[in-house]
Amino acid sequence: MVDATTMLEELPLPDEATLVRRAAPMERMVTVYGGSGFIGRHVVRALARLGWRVRVAVRRPDLAGHLQPLGIVGQINPIQANLRYPASVLRAAEGSEVIVNLVGILQEGGRQSFEAVQSFGARQVAQAAREVGARLVHVSAIGADAASESVYARTKAAGEAAAFEAVPEAVVMRPSIVFGPEDDFFNRFAALARLAPALPLIGGGHTRFQPVFVGDVADAIAKAVDGKAPPERVYELGGPEVRSFRELMELMLKEIDRKRALVPIPFGVASVMAGVMECLPKPMLTRDQVKLLAHDNVVSAAAEAEGRTLEGLGVPPTALGAVLPGYLWRYRKAGQFTHPEEA
């Protein structure tokens, strides 16, 4: 039998940098709005590892308890804030050195409209950062465009403008499609592929994407919070691969070991279908998303040339093949027990 002393001796010791961070008083405070979501939990963990005290501003702090184990005792604290109520936004920002705004929605529902969340809400967060004298890191999306036909893209652009208006030294991050274990892209289509005999290719599936790993996005945001990203810049975050929508669906089907027909659907027909789907509680597709799919979602040549990318921030981009098998296995017929040669 191995005694407790032997077991303790075999445990790996933390490195010197980790020991310093744990021993030092956590006097630096960052407030993360929307920190309980998919990207948020990774950002909170990355900031905690750097030794920041993290205040997570969310509408329902009682549902954000899963974040606290990501740091040491007392390091991560959820607090109530609602972007529709400026007083609550300002209260959550008090005492912070840096503000991170991650709040965004993919579909409208009730009072959670694109305008309310991504335009008005972003302005409240930016103004709160200015009021407390904090630096601001604002997370937007590739495709943000004030002239876009998509309300989503227009309000994302409005949020960026509000950030720079209130805090001219702000840093804006624009990720492409973000993938990871809890994503709403590969998981959604993999779940559909378990039931449906075919998958739709909106616009023929020619739209190009540059999927970026959620952990890389979190590291980029953490670098900006730590002051390692030049201010007054818009960074475009994409992975190492540019693939069409069709290629992404083919890759997903290969990972889950399922054969499904890929059916091209013209944008006009897709828009009509989306109009019907919008009547459902959680529509698979909306007309606004169809408008977004008419444009490529990749890092621009200007961002590449100017170093406003993951690589420019010193974050090596992670390939799809290194991550997808780790969570898409659950959509295979035999799950984790599927033979490697069959997956």
N, C-alpha and C positions, 0 to 999 in steps of 0.2 A: 504493500500500500504506500502511495506517495503522500507524505505529510504536507501540511499547509506551508511550511517554510520552504520546502523544495518547489512547490507550485509557484510561490511568490518569486523565487529566484529565477524561474524560467520565464516570467512575464517580461515582454519587451519594455525597455525603459523609454520614456518620451525624450525627444531630442532637446537640445539646449534652448532653442527658440521657443518651443512649446512651454518649457518650464518657466521661462521669463514672462511669457504672456499670462500664464496662470498665476504667477506670483505678483505681478504688477496690478495695482488697483485699476479697475476698469472705469476710468473717468471720462472716456470719450463716448458720447452718446450719438447713435444714429436712429432716426425714426424711419421705418419702412411702411409706407401706406400700401395696403393690399399684399402684405407679406405672408398671408396664410394660403395663398393659391399655389398653382403648379410651379411657376418660376419663383415665387416668393419664398417657399420653404428652402430652396437651394441657395437663394441669396442670403437668407437669415443664417444658414449654416456656414456659408463662406465668410460672412462678417464676424460670426462668433469665433471662428478659427483664428481670425486676425486680432482678436482681443477686444472687439467693440462691445459696448453695452447696446443691446438691440431692443428698441421699443417697436412693437408691431401694431400698427393702427389698422383696425378692421371693424366692420359693422357688428360682428358677433364674436367678441373675445372669448366667450365661453366655448366656442368651437375651434379655438386656436391652441388648445393645450398640447397638441402634437408637436408644436414647435419648441417647447421648453427643454426637452431632452437633447436638443441639438447643441446646447451650450452647457456651461457649468451652472450650478445653483445660483439663481438670481440674475443671470446674465441676460435672459430673454424674457421680456414682459409684454404680453398682449394688452392693448388698451382700446377702448371704444372710440370710434370716429366714423362719421358719415359725411361723405363729400358734399352732400346736399345741405349740410349745416356748417357754415364757415367757423362758428365758434368752437365746434368739436374738433375741427381740423387744426385750428390754431392751438388749442389746448394740448393736442397730441404732439405738436412740434416744439413746445417750450423746452428749453434746456438742451436742444440738439445741436450738434456741430454740423451734421449733414442730414439732409432729407432725401429719401429715395421714393419716387412715385412709380409704383408698379401697376396701379389700378387701370384696368381695361376690360372690355367685354367683347365677345365675338358675335353675340346676338342680343338684340334688344328684348326686354321683357318688363312689363309694368312701368314703374318709375325709373327703371334702369335703362335709360335710353343712351344712345351714343353721345348726344349733345350733353346730357346731364353728367355722364361719367367722364368722357374723354375730352370735353371742352370746358364746361363749367367747373367740373371737379378738378381738372388739372390746374385751372386758374387759381382755385382756392388753395391747393397745395403749394403752388409757386408763391402766392402772396404770403402764405404762412411762413415759408422759408425766408422770404425777405424780411418779414416782421421780426423774426427771432435771430436774424443775421446768420443763417445757416447756408452752407453750400447746397446745391441742388443737383441730383442725378435723376433725370426724367427718362423713363422707358417708353418708347413709341413703337413704331413698326416700319419695316421697309415697305414702301408704297404710300407712305403718308404724303398727301398732295392736296393743297387747298383747292385745286381746280378739278379734282377727281369727280367722276359720276357717283362714286361710292360714298355714302354718308360716313361709313367707318373710316375711310382714308381721309376725308375732309376734316373730321373731328380729331383724328390723330394729328394732323397738321396744325389744327387750331390749338391743341394742347402743347405742341412744341413752341408755337409762337408765344403762348402765354408764359411758358417757362422762361424763355429768353427775355421777354418783356419785363418780368418781375425780377429775374436774376440773370443779368447778362452773361455772367461767368458760368452759367449752367453747362452740364454735360448731358447730351441726349444720346441714348442708345436705341438703334433701330435693328432689331433682330428679324431674320427671315422666319420661316416656319420653325418653331422650336419643338424638338423631339426629346423624349425621355420616358421613363416608366409610367408617368401619369399623364402623358400628352393627350390632346384631343384630336389628333390627326391620325396617326397610325393605329391607335387603339380603336378609334371610331370605325375606320374602314375594315379593320381586322374583325371587329365584332359583327359588322354587316356581312362580311364574307362567310361567316359561319352559318348564316341563315339564307342569304340571297344567292340565286344561281348566277347572277351577273352583277358587275359593278359599273357605274356610269363614268364616262370620261367627258366631263364638261368641256365643250369647245373642241372635242377631239383628243383632249389630253395633251395638247402641245405646250401649255403654259409651263414655264421653267421655274424651278424653286431651288433654293440653296439651304437645305435644312441644317439647323445649328443645334448642337447638343446643349441641353439646359444647364449642365454643369459648366460649360464654357461661357455661357451668357452670365451666369452667376459670378464666375471669376472675373469677367470683364467689369461688371458692375462693382464688385468689391474693390478692384483696382482703382476705379474712379472715386469711390468713397474714400479710399486711402490716399487720395491725392496723386495717384500715379498716372492719371490721364489728363493731358492738357485741356484746360477749360475752353468754353466758347466753341465747342466742336460737336458735330453730329457724327457718331460712329455707326457704321453699318456692319452688322454681325451675321456672317454666313459660314457654313461649314466648308469642308474641302471639296465637296462634290456639288455640281450643278446638274440636276436631273429634271426631266419633264414629268408632268403629272402621271402619264402612262408608265414611265419607268419606275416611279415610286410605287405605283400599285403593283407592278410586276414584282418588284423587290419584296413588298409586303407579302404577297401571295406565296412567293418562294419561301419566305421565313416561316409562314404558318402551314406550309405543305398542303395547300389547297389549290385546285384548279377552278377558276371562274372566268366566265366570258367578260371581256372588257368592251362595253358598248359605247361608241362615240355618240354624244348628244350635242347638237348645235346650241349655241348660246341662246338663241331665241326660244327654242323648245325648253331648255333648262330653266329659263326665266319664268315661263308659264308653270312648269312643274313646281318651281320654288314658291310661286305665289300660292299654290294649293297647300304645300307643306307648311307654310307659315301659320296655318290655322292650327297646327299641332302644338302641344305643350313644349316640346323640344324638337324643332324641325331639323331634319338632316341637312337641309340646304335653304338658304334665303336668297331673295332677289339681289340683295346687296352683295352677298358673297359671289354670286354669278358675275356681277360687275367687276369684282376684284380679280376673279379668275381670268379675265380678259387681258390681264397684264402680267408680265414676268415679275417674279419676286426674288431678285438676286442682287448681290452687292454691285454697286455702280462702278464704272471704270474710274471715275473721279476719286471715289473713296479708296480704291485699290492704290492708285497712284500717290495719294496723299497720306497713306498709312492709317486711315481711319477705319481700321478693321481689327479683327481678333489678333492677327499676327502683329499688327502695329502696336497693340497693347501688350504684346508678349504672351499671348494665350494661344498655344498650339491647338488648332481646330480638330475635333474628334470625328472620325469617320462613322458613317451610318452602320457599317458592318461590325464595328466594335461594340455597339450598344443594342441594336435592335434584337439580336438573338436572346439577350438577357431578359427581355420582358414580353416579346411576342410569342414565346413558346406556349403561353397559356391558351392561345387560340388554335393550337394544333389539335388534331383529333384525339391524340393520346397525351396531350400536354407535355410535361417534362419527360415522360417516358417514351416519347417518339424516338425511334432509332436515329442517330445522327445522320446516317446516309439517306434517310427518308425526309429529313427536315429541310 
